[in-house]
Amino acid sequence: MMISEEAILYYADHPVEFVEDIIGATPDPEQAEILRSVAKNPMTTVRSGHGVGKSTVEAWVVIWFITTRPFPKIPCTAPTQHQLFDILWAEVSKWIRNNKALQNELIWTKEKVYMRGYPEEWFAVARTASKPDALQGFHADDVLYIIDEASGVSDDIFEPVLGALSTPGARLLMCGNPTQLSGFFYDSHNKNRASYKTFHIDGRNSKRVSQDFVQTITRMYGEDSDVFRVRVAGDFPLQEDDIFIPMSLIEKSILTEYRPKPKPNTIHIGCDVARFGDDKTVTGYKVDEKVTFYKKRQGQDTMKTADDIIILGEELVSRYRLDPNNDTPIPVKVDDGGVGGGVVDRLRQVKRNDPERFWWLDIYPVKFGLRIKHKYYHDSTTYMMAVVKKLLNPFDEDGLKKPIELILPDDDDLVAQLSGRKYSLTETSKIRIESKDAFKKRGLPSPDEADCVLLLCLPVKPPKNKGVRMIG
C-alpha cells in the first residue's frame, strides 16, 4: 500500500485528515462535517442548493473509503448518466490524479475504480439509477453507498440499501437538491430524520457559491419563490395551492435519463418570439421526449429569427438523415402574436421559393391566450400548459405509473417560469392560466423559455394538403 498500516488505521476514522494529507485538498467546514459524519454514522443525508461542493465531497469519501478499508464495495448512483459519469465519476478521477501514490494504487476506468490487483473484490462502481437492481448484489464487510441527486432517485432503488445497512460496516451518503415533496430522500429530512445525520447547506452561506448567482435568482424570482428555496437555500419547495405545475414534476423531469434513438420517432421545433424590452426570443427543439434550447436572443429582428429556425431545421435533417421519401416534415411552431407574424411570413416565403429543399419545413403559427372551445380549458395557453403537465405526470389517468414523457433541460429560468405560473377558475368553471402580462406584473421576467416548451409540446395534425394552418 502507499501508506503504512498504522496510518491507514488512523485515517479510517479521520477522513478530514486523509483528504488534507493524502488527497491534498482542504475541505470547507460543511464538507469536513459531512466527512466526519460518514465515518461515525451509518446514514448521512445532505440537502443543499446548487454549487456547494457536494460532488467533490462525495468523490473524497469514495477515495477515503476504498483506501482505508480492506476489500470494500462502493456502489455509486445518480438519476442520469450525465450526473453520474460527467460530474461525480469525473470528480473521482480528478482527485485520484492529484496524488501520484493514489494514481499508482487505484485504477480508474469509465465505470469502476479498483485497488490494483483486485478488480473484482476491492472497488467502487458507477451505476445509473434507472433500474431497480442498480444497487443490488453488493456484499462485503465494508459497503458504502453513494447516492447523488438523491431527490431524483426512485424509492425502489433504495430497497436493497436498507437491507445492506444492517451490517456494522455499511454506510450511506445521500446528497441532492431538495426537489421532491415525497420519497426516500424527503423522508430522510422529515419523518425519518431521527435515523440519519442530516445536513442542510444554504448556498448563501457557502464560499463556493457565486454571489452573482444568488443575487440573480433573488432579483429575478425573489427569496419567497420555490426556485430560490430549492436552488439557492437548499429547502424543499412550498408548493402554493394556485400553482398549476408543481416544481417537483419539473425537477423530476430534469433528472430523468434520456436514451436517444438512432432514428427518433418525432422532431418538433418551437420559437417564442420576443415582443419588446427584456423579453427573449427562444428557439428550441424536441426530439422524442427530450427538449433542448437552441438559441436565446434579445433585440433580434424577425429575419434573423427565421434564419435561426431554418439553420436549426437543416441541422436536424442532416443529423438524423431525414429525407422526403421516408420521413414526415418537422412541425415548426411559431408564436404568431405581436412581431412573431414577421417570422411566420419569412418562413412561408422561404418555403415558397424552394419547396424541394425545404420539404421538411411545416409551419404552424400559434396564438397564445386565444379563447378556445374546450370543456376544461379557457384558452390556448391553458391548454398547452395542461399538455405539458400531463406529459410530466409520472402516472396515467388510471393512477398507474408510466414513464415521464417529457425531459426538460436544466435551466433556472425555465424551472421558475413553469413552476411559477398560477391559475384560476372562470365563471364557467374552466381553468385559466394567468397571462404573460399578468405573470410579468407580479415582478417576474417574461416566461419565454416556458412558452417555447409549450410550443414544442403542442400536438399538431399535419393538414392533408401539406399547407400552413393556424393552431390554437
C-alpha positions in Angstrom: 0.0 0.0 0.0 1.1 3.6 -0.5 0.7 4.4 3.3 1.6 2.4 6.3 -0.8 0.1 8.1 -0.6 2.4 11.2 -1.5 5.4 9.1 -4.4 3.5 7.5 -5.8 2.6 10.9 -5.7 6.3 11.8 -7.2 7.6 8.6 -10.0 5.1 8.7 -11.5 7.2 11.5 -10.2 10.6 10.4 -11.4 11.3 6.8 -10.8 15.0 7.0 -7.1 14.5 7.8 -7.0 11.9 5.0 -8.3 14.4 2.5 -5.8 17.0 3.7 -2.7 14.8 3.9 -3.2 12.2 1.2 -5.6 13.8 -1.4 -4.0 17.2 -0.8 -7.3 19.3 -0.5 -8.8 21.5 2.1 -12.4 20.8 2.9 -14.6 23.7 3.9 -16.4 23.5 7.3 -19.5 21.9 5.8 -17.6 19.3 3.8 -15.5 18.5 6.9 -18.6 17.8 8.9 -20.0 15.6 6.2 -16.8 13.6 6.0 -16.7 13.1 9.8 -20.4 12.0 9.7 -19.8 9.3 7.2 -17.0 7.9 9.4 -19.2 7.9 12.5 -22.8 7.3 11.3 -24.4 4.6 9.2 -26.6 7.1 7.3 -25.8 10.6 6.3 -28.1 12.8 4.2 -27.3 16.2 2.8 -29.7 18.7 1.2 -28.4 21.9 -0.3 -28.6 24.5 -3.1 -26.5 24.4 -6.2 -22.7 24.6 -6.3 -21.8 24.0 -2.6 -19.3 21.2 -3.4 -21.5 18.1 -3.0 -19.8 16.1 -5.8 -16.4 17.0 -4.5 -17.1 15.7 -1.0 -18.7 12.5 -2.5 -15.5 11.9 -4.5 -13.3 12.4 -1.4 -15.5 9.9 0.5 -15.1 7.3 -2.3 -11.3 7.6 -2.3 -11.1 7.6 1.5 -13.2 4.6 1.9 -11.6 2.5 -0.8 -8.2 3.3 0.6 -8.8 2.7 4.3 -10.9 -0.5 4.2 -9.9 -4.0 3.1 -11.9 -5.3 0.2 -14.7 -2.7 0.3 -17.5 -2.3 -2.2 -18.7 1.2 -3.1 -21.8 1.4 -5.4 -22.4 4.9 -6.6 -25.6 6.1 -8.4 -27.4 9.1 -9.7 -30.6 9.6 -11.7 -28.8 10.3 -15.0 -25.6 9.3 -16.8 -24.6 12.9 -17.1 -24.8 13.4 -13.3 -23.1 10.2 -12.5 -20.3 10.0 -15.1 -19.7 13.5 -16.3 -19.8 15.0 -12.8 -19.3 12.6 -9.9 -17.2 10.0 -11.7 -15.1 12.7 -13.3 -14.5 14.3 -9.9 -13.3 10.9 -8.5 -10.8 10.7 -11.4 -9.6 14.3 -10.8 -8.7 13.7 -7.2 -7.0 10.4 -7.8 -4.8 12.1 -10.4 -4.0 14.7 -7.8 -1.7 12.3 -5.9 0.8 10.0 -7.7 0.7 7.4 -4.9 -3.1 7.2 -5.3 -2.8 7.0 -9.0 -0.4 4.1 -8.8 -2.6 2.1 -6.5 -6.2 3.0 -7.7 -7.1 2.1 -11.2 -9.8 4.4 -12.6 -12.0 3.2 -15.5 -15.1 4.6 -17.1 -17.4 2.6 -14.7 -15.1 1.2 -11.9 -12.3 2.3 -9.6 -10.4 -0.6 -8.1 -7.4 -1.4 -6.0 -4.6 -2.6 -8.2 -4.7 -6.4 -8.4 -8.2 -6.7 -7.0 -10.7 -5.6 -9.7 -13.5 -7.9 -8.6 -13.1 -7.7 -4.8 -12.0 -4.2 -3.9 -13.8 -1.5 -5.9 -16.2 1.4 -6.4 -18.6 1.1 -9.3 -20.9 3.6 -11.0 -24.4 2.5 -11.9 -27.2 4.8 -13.0 -30.4 4.6 -11.0 -32.6 3.7 -14.0 -33.2 0.1 -13.0 -34.5 -1.2 -9.6 -31.5 -3.6 -9.3 -28.9 -0.8 -9.7 -27.7 -1.2 -6.0 -28.4 -4.9 -5.5 -25.9 -7.7 -5.0 -23.1 -5.9 -3.1 -21.9 -8.0 -0.2 -18.9 -7.1 1.9 -17.9 -6.3 5.5 -17.5 -2.7 4.4 -20.0 -1.3 1.9 -20.5 2.4 1.1 -23.5 3.6 -0.9 -23.1 7.0 -2.6 -26.4 8.4 -4.0 -26.0 11.7 -5.8 -29.0 14.0 -6.6 -30.9 11.6 -4.3 -34.2 13.5 -4.6 -34.4 12.3 -8.2 -33.8 8.6 -7.4 -37.0 6.4 -7.2 -37.8 4.6 -3.9 -37.4 1.1 -5.3 -33.7 1.8 -5.9 -33.3 2.3 -2.1 -34.8 -1.0 -1.0 -31.7 -3.2 -1.3 -29.7 -0.4 0.5 -31.8 -0.7 3.6 -31.1 -4.4 3.9 -27.4 -4.0 3.5 -27.2 -1.2 6.1 -28.0 -3.8 8.8 -24.3 -4.8 8.8 -21.9 -2.8 11.1 -19.5 -1.7 8.3 -22.2 -0.4 5.9 -22.5 3.3 5.2 -24.9 5.5 3.2 -24.2 9.1 1.9 -27.1 10.8 0.1 -26.7 14.3 -1.4 -29.0 16.4 -3.5 -31.1 19.5 -4.1 -34.5 19.0 -2.3 -36.8 19.0 -5.3 -39.4 16.4 -4.3 -42.0 16.6 -1.6 -42.1 12.8 -1.1 -39.9 9.8 -1.3 -36.9 8.3 0.4 -34.7 11.5 0.4 -37.6 13.7 1.5 -38.4 11.4 4.4 -34.7 11.3 5.5 -35.1 15.0 6.3 -38.5 14.8 7.7 -40.3 11.9 9.3 -37.3 9.6 9.3 -34.7 12.2 10.2 -34.0 10.6 13.6 -32.4 7.7 11.8 -29.9 9.9 9.9 -27.3 12.5 10.5 -28.8 15.3 8.4 -27.1 18.4 6.9 -28.6 21.5 5.3 -26.3 23.7 3.3 -27.7 27.1 2.3 -25.9 28.5 -0.8 -25.9 32.0 0.7 -23.5 30.8 3.4 -21.2 28.8 1.1 -18.0 30.3 -0.1 -18.1 28.0 -3.1 -21.4 29.5 -4.4 -21.1 32.6 -6.7 -22.8 35.6 -5.1 -23.7 36.7 -8.6 -25.8 33.5 -9.0 -27.5 34.1 -5.6 -28.2 37.8 -6.5 -29.5 36.9 -9.9 -32.0 34.3 -8.6 -33.0 36.7 -5.8 -33.5 39.6 -8.1 -35.4 37.7 -10.8 -37.7 35.4 -8.6 -37.5 36.6 -5.0 -36.5 34.8 -1.8 -40.0 33.6 -1.3 -40.0 31.6 -4.6 -39.6 27.9 -4.8 -36.8 28.4 -7.3 -34.8 30.3 -4.7 -35.7 27.8 -2.0 -34.5 24.7 -3.9 -31.6 26.1 -6.0 -30.1 28.5 -3.5 -31.4 27.9 0.0 -31.5 24.1 -0.2 -35.0 24.0 1.2 -37.9 21.8 -0.1 -40.4 23.7 -2.2 -43.6 25.1 -0.5 -45.9 24.4 -3.5 -48.6 27.1 -3.4 -52.2 26.0 -3.9 -52.7 28.0 -7.1 -49.6 26.9 -8.9 -50.6 24.9 -12.0 -47.4 22.7 -12.4 -45.6 21.7 -9.2 -41.9 22.2 -9.2 -41.4 18.6 -8.1 -42.7 17.4 -11.5 -40.4 19.7 -13.3 -37.3 18.8 -11.3 -38.0 15.1 -11.7 -38.2 15.6 -15.5 -34.8 17.3 -15.5 -33.3 14.4 -13.6 -34.8 11.7 -15.9 -32.3 9.7 -18.0 -32.6 10.3 -21.8 -31.9 7.4 -24.1 -31.7 8.7 -27.7 -32.7 6.6 -30.6 -30.6 6.5 -33.8 -33.8 7.5 -35.6 -36.2 9.4 -33.5 -40.0 9.0 -33.8 -40.8 12.7 -33.6 -38.9 16.0 -34.0 -40.5 19.4 -33.3 -39.2 23.0 -33.5 -40.6 25.8 -31.4 -39.9 29.6 -31.3 -41.3 32.1 -28.8 -40.7 35.5 -30.4 -39.8 38.4 -28.2 -42.2 41.3 -28.3 -40.3 44.2 -26.6 -37.9 45.2 -23.9 -36.2 42.5 -21.9 -38.2 39.7 -23.5 -36.1 37.0 -25.2 -36.6 35.2 -28.4 -36.2 31.5 -27.5 -35.8 28.8 -30.2 -35.7 25.1 -29.2 -36.4 21.6 -30.5 -37.8 18.4 -29.1 -36.5 15.0 -30.2 -38.9 12.4 -28.9 -39.3 13.4 -25.3 -36.1 15.5 -24.9 -36.2 19.3 -25.1 -33.2 21.3 -26.0 -32.9 25.1 -26.2 -31.1 26.1 -29.4 -30.8 29.9 -29.3 -31.8 32.6 -26.8 -31.6 36.1 -28.1 -32.6 39.7 -27.1 -33.2 42.5 -29.5 -33.2 40.3 -32.6 -35.1 41.2 -35.8 -37.6 38.7 -37.2 -35.4 37.9 -40.3 -32.6 36.7 -38.1 -35.0 34.7 -36.0 -36.4 33.0 -39.1 -32.8 32.3 -40.2 -32.1 30.6 -36.9 -35.1 28.3 -37.3 -34.0 27.4 -40.9 -30.4 26.7 -39.8 -31.7 24.6 -36.9 -34.0 22.6 -39.1 -31.3 21.8 -41.7 -29.0 20.7 -38.9 -31.7 18.3 -37.6 -32.3 17.0 -41.1 -28.6 16.3 -41.6 -28.1 14.9 -38.1 -31.0 12.3 -38.4 -30.6 11.8 -42.1 -34.2 12.7 -42.9 -35.4 12.5 -46.4 -38.8 13.4 -48.1 -39.4 9.9 -49.3 -39.4 8.2 -45.9 -39.8 10.9 -43.3 -42.6 13.4 -42.4 -41.9 17.1 -42.3 -40.9 18.8 -39.0 -43.6 20.8 -37.3 -42.2 24.3 -36.8 -44.5 26.1 -34.3 -44.0 29.8 -34.0 -45.6 32.4 -31.6 -47.7 34.4 -34.1 -48.6 37.2 -31.7 -47.1 40.6 -32.0 -43.9 40.6 -34.1 -44.0 36.8 -34.4 -46.1 37.3 -37.6 -43.0 38.5 -39.3 -41.1 35.3 -38.6 -44.1 33.2 -40.0 -44.2 35.4 -43.1 -40.5 34.9 -43.7 -40.7 31.1 -43.3 -43.6 31.0 -45.7 -41.5 32.9 -48.2 -38.6 30.5 -47.8 -40.9 27.5 -48.3 -42.4 29.0 -51.4 -39.1 29.9 -53.0 -37.6 26.5 -52.7 -40.1 23.8 -51.7 -37.9 21.0 -52.7 -35.0 22.0 -50.4 -37.3 22.9 -47.5 -39.7 19.9 -47.8 -39.1 19.4 -44.0 -40.5 22.9 -43.1 -44.1 22.5 -41.9 -45.1 25.9 -40.4 -47.7 26.2 -37.6 -48.5 29.8 -36.4 -49.7 29.6 -32.8 -51.5 32.3 -30.8 -51.1 32.4 -27.0 -54.2 33.3 -24.9 -56.6 32.7 -27.7 -60.1 31.7 -26.5 -60.9 28.1 -27.4 -63.9 25.8 -27.3 -62.9 23.2 -24.7 -64.7 21.5 -21.8 -62.0 22.3 -19.2 -59.6 24.9 -20.5 -60.4 28.6 -21.2 -57.7 29.4 -23.8 -54.8 28.1 -25.9 -52.2 28.9 -23.3 -54.0 26.9 -20.6 -54.5 24.0 -23.0 -50.8 24.0 -23.8 -49.9 24.1 -20.1 -52.2 21.2 -19.4 -50.5 19.2 -22.2 -47.1 19.8 -20.6 -48.4 18.9 -17.1 -49.8 15.6 -18.5 -46.5 14.8 -20.1 -44.6 15.5 -16.9 -47.0 13.4 -14.8 -45.5 10.0 -13.8 -49.0 8.5 -13.5 -51.6 7.8 -16.2 -55.3 8.6 -15.9 -55.9 5.2 -14.1 -53.2 6.1 -11.5 -50.7 3.6 -12.9 -47.1 4.6 -13.1 -45.8 5.4 -16.6 -42.5 6.8 -18.0 -42.1 10.5 -17.9 -42.9 11.7 -21.5 -41.1 15.0 -21.3 -37.4 15.6 -20.4 -36.7 19.2 -19.8 -33.3 21.0 -19.8 -31.7 22.0 -16.5 -32.5 25.7 -16.9 -33.1 28.0 -13.9 -35.3 30.4 -16.0 -37.4 27.5 -17.3 -37.9 26.0 -13.9 -39.0 29.3 -12.4 -41.4 30.1 -15.3 -43.2 26.7 -15.4 -43.4 26.3 -11.6 -44.4 29.9 -11.0 -47.4 30.2 -13.4 -50.7 30.5 -11.4 -54.2 29.5 -12.4 -57.8 30.4 -11.5 -61.3 29.3 -12.5 -63.5 31.3 -14.8 -67.2 32.0 -14.2 -67.9 28.9 -16.2 -65.5 26.8 -14.0 -62.9 26.5 -16.7 -59.2 26.6 -15.8 -57.4 29.7 -16.9 -53.6 30.2 -16.7 -52.5 33.7 -15.9 -51.4 35.6 -19.0 -47.8 36.6 -19.8 -48.6 40.2 -18.9 -50.1 39.2 -15.5 -47.0 37.0 -14.8 -44.8 40.0 -15.5 -46.9 42.3 -13.4 -46.0 40.2 -10.4 -42.5 41.3 -10.9 -41.4 38.2 -12.8 -39.5 38.1 -16.1 -41.3 37.1 -19.3 -41.9 33.3 -19.4 -40.1 33.0 -22.7 -38.4 29.6 -22.1 -41.6 28.2 -20.8 -43.6 29.4 -23.8 -41.0 27.8 -26.1 -41.6 24.5 -24.3 -45.3 24.9 -24.6 -45.0 25.3 -28.4 -42.7 22.2 -28.6 -45.3 20.1 -26.8 -48.4 21.3 -28.6 -49.8 18.4 -30.6 -50.4 19.1 -34.2 -52.0 17.3 -37.1 -50.4 17.9 -40.5 -53.0 19.3 -42.9 -53.9 16.9 -45.8 -52.7 19.4 -48.4 -49.4 20.0 -46.6 -50.2 23.7 -46.4 -50.0 26.0 -43.5 -52.7 26.3 -40.9 -53.3 28.2 -37.7 -53.1 26.4 -34.4 -54.7 27.5 -31.1 
